[in-house]
Amino acid sequence: MVYITRRETFAAAHRLFKDGLSNEENLKLFGKCSNPNWHGHNYILEVVVAGEVNPATGFVLDLKELKEIIHKHVISKVDHKNLNIDTDFMIGLNPTSENIVIAIWKQLEDKIPAGKLYSIKLYETENNYFEYRGE
């Protein structure tokens, strides 16, 4: 089994909050991440695909094709967007990094033409990252 990884970056704003709570209650629960005027991150996304090497090409999956899939189904929808209101696959979700990484998985899981989606890693900061490997 070979694991290939494509790394992408995007910048996005969001606000963590729970409907039904006041601004003060949300600030107590989520801290500065619940700023009513939003805040943002420069995210790093790593998409890992696992598979056998195709003897005809020498690839598990052409990384150029993987890049195009990621851009079409994820980056074009999140880069320089507000995850709470601009990103169709995040509508109705509290955009914690945990929820974002699961939502990205769901965007990509049935789009990989060779191999199998193995994991999604999302770096929120240089010190914090989140990884999802499916259900």
C-alpha positions in Angstrom: 0.0 0.0 0.0 1.3 3.4 -1.0 0.0 6.7 0.6 0.2 9.9 -1.5 -0.5 13.3 0.0 -1.5 16.5 -1.7 -1.1 19.7 0.4 -3.2 22.8 -0.3 -3.7 26.1 1.6 -6.7 28.4 2.0 -7.7 31.4 4.0 -11.1 31.5 5.5 -13.1 33.3 8.2 -15.6 31.8 10.6 -17.3 32.3 14.0 -17.9 29.5 16.5 -21.3 29.9 18.1 -24.3 28.0 19.2 -27.7 29.1 18.2 -29.9 29.9 21.2 -27.1 31.3 23.3 -26.4 35.0 23.8 -23.2 36.6 22.5 -21.9 36.6 26.1 -22.7 32.9 26.5 -21.0 32.1 23.2 -18.0 34.1 24.2 -17.8 32.2 27.5 -18.1 28.8 25.7 -15.9 29.5 22.6 -13.7 32.5 23.7 -12.3 34.8 21.1 -13.3 32.3 18.4 -16.9 33.5 18.9 -16.1 37.1 18.0 -19.4 38.5 16.5 -17.3 40.1 13.7 -15.6 36.8 12.7 -12.0 35.8 12.7 -9.9 33.8 10.3 -7.1 31.3 9.7 -4.6 30.5 7.0 -5.4 26.8 6.9 -3.2 24.0 5.5 -5.1 21.0 4.1 -3.5 17.6 3.5 -5.4 15.0 1.6 -4.0 11.4 1.8 -5.0 8.7 -0.7 -4.0 5.1 -0.2 -3.7 2.5 -2.9 -1.7 0.1 -5.0 0.6 1.4 -7.7 -0.9 1.1 -11.2 1.8 -0.8 -13.2 0.8 1.0 -16.4 1.4 4.5 -14.9 3.6 4.0 -11.8 1.0 6.1 -9.9 -1.6 5.4 -7.2 -3.3 8.5 -8.6 -1.9 11.3 -10.7 -1.3 14.2 -8.2 -2.3 16.7 -10.8 -5.7 15.0 -11.0 -5.9 14.9 -7.2 -5.1 18.7 -7.1 -7.9 19.4 -9.6 -10.4 17.4 -7.5 -9.5 19.1 -4.3 -9.7 22.6 -5.9 -13.1 21.9 -7.5 -14.8 20.4 -4.5 -13.1 22.1 -1.6 -10.7 25.0 -2.2 -13.0 26.9 -4.6 -15.7 26.8 -1.9 -13.6 27.8 1.1 -10.7 30.0 0.0 -11.3 33.6 1.1 -14.8 32.7 2.2 -16.8 32.9 5.4 -17.4 29.3 6.4 -20.5 30.1 8.3 -22.4 31.7 5.4 -20.5 31.3 2.1 -19.7 27.6 2.0 -22.5 25.3 1.0 -21.2 22.2 2.7 -20.8 24.0 6.0 -24.2 25.6 6.2 -25.9 24.6 9.5 -22.6 23.3 11.1 -20.7 25.1 13.8 -17.4 25.5 11.9 -15.0 24.0 14.4 -12.0 22.5 12.8 -13.4 19.1 13.8 -16.5 19.8 11.8 -14.6 21.3 8.9 -12.3 18.2 8.5 -15.3 15.9 8.5 -17.2 18.1 6.0 -14.2 18.1 3.7 -14.0 14.3 3.9 -17.6 14.1 2.8 -16.9 16.4 -0.2 -14.1 14.2 -1.4 -14.8 10.6 -0.4 -16.7 9.6 -3.5 -14.6 11.7 -5.9 -11.3 9.8 -5.8 -11.0 7.8 -9.0 -8.1 5.5 -8.0 -7.1 4.3 -4.6 -9.1 5.3 -1.6 -9.4 8.4 0.5 -7.3 7.6 3.6 -7.3 10.8 5.7 -7.9 14.5 5.8 -5.6 16.7 7.9 -6.4 20.3 8.6 -3.9 22.6 10.2 -5.6 25.5 11.9 -2.3 26.9 13.3 1.3 25.7 13.3 0.5 24.1 16.7 -3.0 22.7 16.1 -4.2 20.2 13.5 -7.1 17.9 13.1 -7.2 14.5 11.3 -10.2 12.5 10.1 -10.0 9.0 8.6 -13.7 8.4 7.9 -16.4 6.9 10.0 
